Amino acid sequence: MNTMNWNTIYITGNENFWDDVNKKLLQSELTFLPGFLEQRPDGKYQGLYWLDNATELRKFKEAISGKIIWKYRLSFFNEIEPAPDQAPEAEGDNFSAKENALIKEMRAKDSIGA
């Protein structure tokens, strides 16, 4: 009896990618399980999939198609990516307190306008 092992893949992208990605994957011959979709604090959406460990990430992306990846600006990760406002500050970033305040202000404006 063969046991199947699963790789976890997280996809982030613009709103409404979930249905189009699932349609493409259902048309493929890949073995996968869809997880969930959630909106991140930065306004992007993050979905979870489990892939048969024999499936290469490249094949997964090909099944979704470059057109959909580009349309929704999809990114693929093996671990959850922190939202920009939740990312830990880099140690020794060499920015002054004023520069860090400006960066924080810029990030806040960017997330409001997204």
C-alpha positions as CSV (number, residue, x, y, z in Angstrom):
1,M,0.0,0.0,0.0
2,N,1.5,3.4,-1.1
3,T,0.9,6.3,1.3
4,M,0.7,9.7,-0.3
5,N,2.7,12.6,1.2
6,W,1.6,16.2,0.7
7,N,3.5,19.4,0.2
8,T,1.9,22.6,1.4
9,I,1.9,25.5,-1.1
10,Y,0.7,29.0,-0.3
11,I,-0.4,31.3,-3.1
12,T,-0.8,35.0,-2.6
13,G,-2.3,37.4,-5.2
14,N,-5.0,39.9,-6.0
15,E,-8.7,39.4,-5.2
16,N,-10.8,36.7,-6.9
17,F,-7.9,34.4,-8.0
18,W,-9.3,31.4,-6.1
19,D,-12.1,30.4,-8.5
20,D,-10.0,30.7,-11.6
21,V,-7.1,28.8,-10.1
22,N,-9.4,26.0,-8.9
23,K,-11.0,25.7,-12.4
24,K,-7.6,25.3,-14.0
25,L,-6.4,22.8,-11.5
26,L,-9.6,20.7,-11.8
27,Q,-9.0,20.5,-15.5
28,S,-5.5,19.2,-14.9
29,E,-4.4,15.7,-14.0
30,L,-2.6,16.9,-10.8
31,T,-3.3,15.4,-7.4
32,F,-4.1,18.3,-5.1
33,L,-6.3,19.3,-2.2
34,P,-7.6,22.9,-2.0
35,G,-7.4,24.4,1.5
36,F,-8.7,27.8,2.3
37,L,-8.6,31.4,1.1
38,E,-8.2,34.4,3.4
39,Q,-7.5,38.1,3.0
40,R,-4.3,39.3,4.6
41,P,-3.9,42.6,6.4
42,D,-2.1,44.1,3.4
43,G,-5.2,43.6,1.2
44,K,-3.8,40.6,-0.7
45,Y,-5.4,37.2,-0.7
46,Q,-3.7,34.0,0.4
47,G,-4.7,30.5,-0.5
48,L,-3.5,27.1,0.7
49,Y,-3.1,24.0,-1.4
50,W,-1.7,20.6,-0.7
51,L,0.1,18.9,-3.6
52,D,1.1,15.3,-4.0
53,N,4.8,15.3,-3.1
54,A,5.5,13.8,-6.5
55,T,4.2,17.0,-8.2
56,E,6.8,19.6,-9.0
57,L,6.0,23.2,-8.4
58,R,6.7,24.0,-12.0
59,K,3.9,21.5,-13.1
60,F,1.6,23.1,-10.6
61,K,2.3,26.6,-12.1
62,E,1.9,25.3,-15.6
63,A,-1.5,23.8,-14.8
64,I,-2.6,27.2,-13.4
65,S,-1.2,28.9,-16.5
66,G,1.0,31.9,-17.0
67,K,-2.0,34.0,-18.0
68,I,-3.7,33.5,-14.6
69,I,-0.5,33.9,-12.7
70,W,0.1,37.2,-14.4
71,K,-3.5,38.4,-14.2
72,Y,-3.7,38.0,-10.4
73,R,0.0,38.6,-9.7
74,L,0.3,35.2,-8.0
75,S,3.3,34.3,-5.9
76,F,4.0,30.8,-4.6
77,F,5.5,29.9,-1.2
78,N,6.3,26.8,0.9
79,E,5.7,28.8,4.1
80,I,3.3,31.5,5.0
81,E,4.7,34.9,4.0
82,P,4.2,37.6,6.5
83,A,2.2,40.6,5.3
84,P,4.5,43.7,4.9
85,D,3.1,45.3,8.1
86,Q,3.7,42.1,10.0
87,A,7.2,41.5,8.7
88,P,9.9,41.7,11.4
89,E,12.2,44.7,11.0
90,A,15.6,43.8,9.7
91,E,18.3,44.0,12.2
92,G,21.0,46.5,11.4
93,D,19.0,48.0,8.5
94,N,21.1,51.2,9.0
95,F,18.1,53.5,8.7
96,S,17.7,56.4,11.0
97,A,14.6,56.8,13.2
98,K,13.2,59.4,10.8
99,E,13.8,57.1,7.8
100,N,12.1,54.2,9.6
101,A,9.1,56.5,10.4
102,L,8.9,57.5,6.7
103,I,9.0,53.9,5.6
104,K,6.2,53.0,8.0
105,E,4.1,55.9,6.8
106,M,4.7,54.9,3.2
107,R,3.6,51.3,3.9
108,A,0.5,52.5,5.6
109,K,-0.4,54.7,2.7
110,D,0.3,51.9,0.2
111,S,-2.0,49.5,2.1
112,I,-4.8,52.0,2.2
113,G,-4.6,52.7,-1.6
114,A,-4.2,49.1,-2.6
